[in-house]
Amino acid sequence: MSGLILVAYATRYGSTQEVAEAVTATLRESGLEVDIQPIRKVRSLTGYKVIVLGAAIYYGLWHKDAVNFLTKNESALTQRPVAVFALGPNSTDENERQGCQAQLDKELAKFPWLKPVVTELFGGRYPSKLRFPDSMVAALPASPMHGKPASDARDWIAIRAWASNLAINLQPALL
Ligand SMILES: Cc1cc2nc3c(=O)[nH]c(=O)nc-3n(C[C@H](O)[C@H](O)[C@H](O)COP(=O)(O)O)c2cc1C
């Protein structure tokens, strides 16, 4: 099997990086050659046959590094398969999940040329300590983040299963 995959991720608090690392490890266990990088450090997509793009949602918007990456790389990304994952819901509540899915769908709709081979929304981790400016927003009593406890809704079995399926689905593109 030949053909390099790039897993590019955008994170504020580290949980998306950990998911990207688990996806990378699973793809490698399936025999695939994989590089992993924070999206903002990706300089060129030359040499990569497939891109896996992962980023979290904040205030209804996808991480700005992911949005910038899509904006800058339209031409390269239309020439190769792209798989997308996002982190959002901080619980397993179905209503919350649907709300986050709608946010992600809205963000992706801004890039009508993007036709991901697969798109997945994973549960996220809400951090125990927020940094500025998030800490300032959460301090407002009217904010939905006010007093919100730390949580971790990442389902590692589902994440690894998604990556295993991805490895199978990508095989034709990597030949
Ligand atoms: C300040 C803040 C705002 C958030 N806003 C949203 C949101 O609007 N929609 C959503 O689905 N998830 C939201 N989340 C949940 C994050 O997407 C989730 O916690 C994710 O795992 C964070 O990723 P990171 O650790 O890579 O930064 C928010 C989290 C934080 C900390």
The ligand as an ORCA input file, in Angstrom:
! r2SCAN-3c Opt
* xyz 0 1
  C     -15.623     28.131     24.825
  C     -16.291     26.927     24.262
  C     -17.368     27.083     23.384
  C     -17.984     25.953     22.845
  N     -19.028     26.112     21.967
  C     -19.552     25.015     21.355
  C     -20.586     25.141     20.395
  O     -21.065     26.230     20.076
  N     -21.046     24.019     19.799
  C     -20.542     22.789     20.096
  O     -20.991     21.809     19.514
  N     -19.561     22.641     21.015
  C     -19.064     23.712     21.640
  N     -18.064     23.575     22.560
  C     -17.566     22.231     22.874
  C     -16.233     21.959     22.189
  O     -16.397     21.806     20.808
  C     -15.634     20.692     22.809
  O     -15.434     20.934     24.180
  C     -14.327     20.297     22.155
  O     -13.954     19.009     22.617
  C     -13.210     21.283     22.424
  O     -12.105     20.924     21.633
  P     -10.593     21.266     22.001
  O     -10.284     20.631     23.345
  O      -9.819     20.625     20.902
  O     -10.455     22.739     22.011
  C     -17.486     24.669     23.159
  C     -16.417     24.538     24.054
  C     -15.829     25.644     24.584
  C     -14.673     25.464     25.528
*
